[in-house]
């Protein structure tokens, strides 16, 4: 039986420390802050990122260099027979397509999974891959399952400020100004490929209700007859995150709720103070 390495990128929210505990590798995503290069969870912590965001620094995301990706694969292939690499969705970054192209140089030993997920749902794909590998499934079998299930996930997010959506060109300056005056909170969704508008409501209370209602509908209709992994994510304070967690648990009793910080690549576009709820269909292994 081939020895399989599992690898992802820091968009999954899996830290270097946690990766070590899980026995996987995490490729750190690069960020440019005022034209200086940083690597997530290596030379850039969550705290430092939000501090620079608050200072209105010029922050932009980038994709890992081909050399960094291939070097990590080569290192893993010295110990393992095959590598399964689970990067962020190709709909949100070109890094996945680049990795697919690079993998052609490795004679079928590197499998890049474009399962179109990000943050907590991407993390779940990694955990599923680990479980399938440990059960004895082959790399091809694991990839087939992850690709089959790739769109069986939902993420709903609301933001605290429209500033970063305006900065990223997702809303116009005029819409941001009106929205701020009227206390409008956009609810965004990620259903596979990209970040889309879902609803626009007044106030955080209405935004939370909209997200909870949407998730309940998904569980009841879209995932009818299936069990789901329920999770929450945030860029807000730990105290606000705790309140959000309790609200989800009250709405969905009986679920084991995972709670995690949103990855910096998402945070860069939505800013601090955001909260999210996610689910993905449980894979029967």
C-alpha positions in Angstrom: 0.0 0.0 0.0 1.4 3.4 -1.0 2.3 5.9 1.7 0.3 9.0 1.1 1.1 12.6 2.3 -1.7 15.1 2.8 -1.0 18.7 2.1 -3.1 21.9 2.0 -2.5 25.7 2.2 -3.0 28.1 5.0 -6.4 29.2 3.5 -7.7 26.2 5.3 -7.2 27.9 8.6 -5.0 25.0 9.7 -2.0 26.4 11.6 1.6 25.1 11.3 1.4 23.9 14.9 -1.9 22.0 14.2 -0.5 20.6 11.0 2.4 19.1 12.9 -0.1 17.5 15.3 -2.2 16.1 12.4 0.9 14.8 10.5 0.2 17.0 7.4 1.9 19.9 5.7 0.5 23.4 5.2 1.8 25.7 2.5 1.8 29.3 3.9 0.1 31.8 1.7 2.1 35.0 0.8 0.8 38.5 1.5 2.3 41.8 0.4 1.9 44.6 3.1 3.1 47.9 1.8 5.1 46.0 -0.8 6.9 43.8 1.8 6.4 40.0 1.5 5.0 38.0 4.5 3.9 34.4 4.9 0.8 33.5 6.8 1.6 31.9 10.2 5.3 32.0 9.5 6.2 35.7 9.4 2.7 37.1 9.7 0.4 36.3 12.7 -3.3 36.9 12.8 -2.7 39.7 15.4 -0.1 41.4 13.2 -2.4 41.1 10.1 -5.3 42.8 11.8 -3.0 45.5 13.3 -1.8 46.3 9.8 -5.3 46.2 8.5 -6.3 48.8 11.2 -3.4 51.0 10.2 -4.9 51.0 6.6 -1.8 49.4 5.2 -1.8 48.4 1.6 -2.5 44.6 1.8 -2.8 42.2 -1.1 -2.9 38.5 -1.5 -0.6 36.5 -3.7 -0.2 32.9 -4.8 2.7 30.7 -3.6 5.7 30.6 -6.0 5.9 27.5 -8.2 9.4 26.9 -6.7 8.0 26.8 -3.1 5.2 24.5 -4.1 7.5 22.0 -6.0 10.1 22.1 -3.3 7.6 21.1 -0.7 6.3 18.3 -2.9 9.8 17.0 -3.5 10.5 17.0 0.2 7.4 15.0 0.9 8.1 12.5 -1.9 11.4 11.6 -0.3 9.3 10.0 2.5 6.0 9.3 0.8 4.9 7.5 -2.4 2.2 10.0 -3.3 1.0 13.5 -2.3 -2.6 14.7 -2.1 -2.6 18.5 -2.2 -5.9 20.3 -1.3 -5.5 24.0 -2.2 -8.1 26.8 -2.0 -10.8 26.9 -4.6 -9.8 27.7 -8.2 -12.7 30.1 -8.3 -11.0 32.3 -5.6 -7.3 32.0 -6.7 -5.2 31.0 -9.6 -2.9 29.0 -7.2 -4.9 25.8 -7.7 -4.6 25.9 -11.5 -0.9 26.6 -11.2 -0.5 23.6 -8.9 -2.5 21.4 -11.3 -0.1 22.4 -14.1 3.0 21.8 -11.9 1.8 18.4 -10.8 2.2 17.2 -14.4 5.9 17.2 -13.8 5.6 14.5 -11.1 4.6 11.4 -13.1 1.2 11.0 -11.3 2.7 11.0 -7.8 1.1 14.4 -6.9 -2.7 14.7 -6.9 -4.1 18.3 -6.8 -7.7 18.4 -5.7 -9.7 21.3 -6.9 -12.7 20.7 -4.6 -13.6 24.4 -4.7 -13.5 25.1 -1.0 -12.0 27.7 1.3 -11.5 28.2 5.1 -13.5 25.9 7.3 -15.0 23.8 4.5 -11.5 23.4 3.0 -10.3 22.3 6.4 -13.1 19.7 6.5 -11.8 18.3 3.2 -8.4 17.9 4.7 -9.8 16.1 7.7 -11.8 13.8 5.4 -8.7 13.0 3.4 -6.8 12.1 6.5 -9.6 9.8 7.7 -9.9 8.1 4.3 -6.1 7.6 4.0 -6.0 6.1 7.5 -8.8 3.7 6.6 -6.5 2.4 3.8 -8.1 4.1 0.7 -5.8 4.8 -2.2 -4.9 8.3 -3.4 -7.1 7.9 -6.4 -10.0 6.8 -4.3 -9.6 9.7 -1.9 -9.4 12.2 -4.8 -12.5 10.7 -6.4 -14.5 11.2 -3.2 -13.3 14.7 -2.6 -14.2 15.7 -6.1 -17.6 14.1 -5.9 -18.4 16.0 -2.7 -16.7 19.3 -3.6 -19.9 21.4 -4.0 -21.7 19.8 -1.0 -20.9 22.7 1.3 -22.2 26.1 2.2 -20.7 29.2 3.8 -22.7 32.3 4.8 -20.8 35.4 6.0 -21.8 38.9 7.2 -19.4 41.8 7.7 -19.0 44.5 10.3 -17.9 47.2 7.9 -18.4 47.8 4.1 -14.9 49.4 3.9 -13.1 46.3 2.7 -15.8 45.2 0.2 -15.6 48.8 -1.3 -11.8 48.6 -1.3 -11.8 45.3 -3.2 -14.3 46.7 -5.7 -17.1 44.3 -4.7 -19.4 47.3 -4.0 -19.3 50.9 -5.2 -18.2 53.8 -3.0 -21.8 55.2 -3.2 -23.4 51.9 -2.2 -20.9 51.6 0.7 -21.7 55.2 1.9 -25.5 54.6 1.8 -25.1 51.1 3.4 -23.1 52.6 6.3 -25.7 55.3 6.9 -28.6 52.9 6.8 -26.6 50.2 8.9 -27.0 47.7 6.0 -25.3 44.4 6.5 -24.6 42.3 3.4 -24.9 38.6 3.8 -22.4 36.9 1.5 -22.3 33.2 0.4 -19.7 30.8 -0.9 -21.4 27.9 -2.7 -18.4 26.4 -4.5 -16.5 28.8 -6.8 -16.7 32.3 -5.5 -17.9 34.9 -3.0 -21.4 36.1 -4.0 -24.0 38.4 -2.5 -26.9 36.5 -0.8 -29.0 39.2 1.0 -28.9 42.7 2.4 -30.5 43.5 5.7 -30.4 46.1 8.4 -28.3 45.4 11.5 -26.3 42.5 12.8 -29.4 40.9 14.5 -31.2 40.6 11.1 -27.9 39.4 9.4 -27.5 36.6 12.0 -31.1 35.5 11.5 -30.7 35.5 7.8 -27.7 33.3 8.0 -29.2 30.9 10.5 -32.4 30.6 8.4 -30.4 30.0 5.2 -28.4 27.3 7.0 -31.5 25.6 8.3 -33.0 25.6 4.8 -29.8 24.0 3.4 -29.8 21.3 6.0 -33.5 20.6 5.6 -33.7 20.7 1.8 -30.3 20.7 0.1 -28.8 18.1 2.5 -32.0 16.3 3.2 -31.3 12.7 4.3 -27.6 13.4 5.0 -25.6 14.3 8.0 -23.6 17.5 8.0 -20.5 18.9 9.6 -21.6 22.3 11.2 -19.0 24.9 11.8 -18.6 28.6 12.4 -15.8 31.1 11.6 -15.0 34.7 12.5 -12.7 37.7 12.3 -14.4 39.3 15.3 -13.3 39.3 18.9 -13.2 36.0 20.9 -16.1 37.4 23.0 -18.3 38.1 20.0 -17.3 34.7 18.5 -18.5 33.0 21.7 -21.9 34.7 21.5 -22.2 33.7 17.9 -21.3 30.1 18.8 -24.0 30.0 21.5 -26.6 31.4 19.1 -25.8 28.6 16.6 -25.9 25.9 19.2 -29.3 27.2 20.4 -30.7 27.0 16.8 -29.0 23.7 16.0 -28.9 21.6 19.2 -27.2 18.2 19.0 -24.5 19.3 16.6 -20.8 19.2 17.5 -19.9 22.7 16.4 -16.4 23.4 15.2 -15.3 27.1 15.6 -12.3 28.6 13.8 -10.9 31.9 12.7 -11.4 32.8 9.0 -8.3 32.5 6.9 -6.4 35.7 6.2 -7.1 35.5 2.5 -10.8 35.8 3.2 -10.3 38.3 6.0 -8.3 40.6 3.6 -11.5 41.1 1.6 -14.1 41.4 4.4 -12.1 42.9 7.3 -12.4 42.5 11.0 -15.7 41.9 12.9 -17.1 39.3 10.4 -18.9 36.1 11.4 -19.8 33.1 9.3 -21.6 29.8 9.5 -20.8 26.8 7.4 -21.7 23.2 6.8 -20.5 20.4 4.6 -22.1 17.0 4.0 -20.5 14.3 6.0 -18.6 11.7 4.0 -19.5 8.1 4.9 -16.2 6.3 5.1 
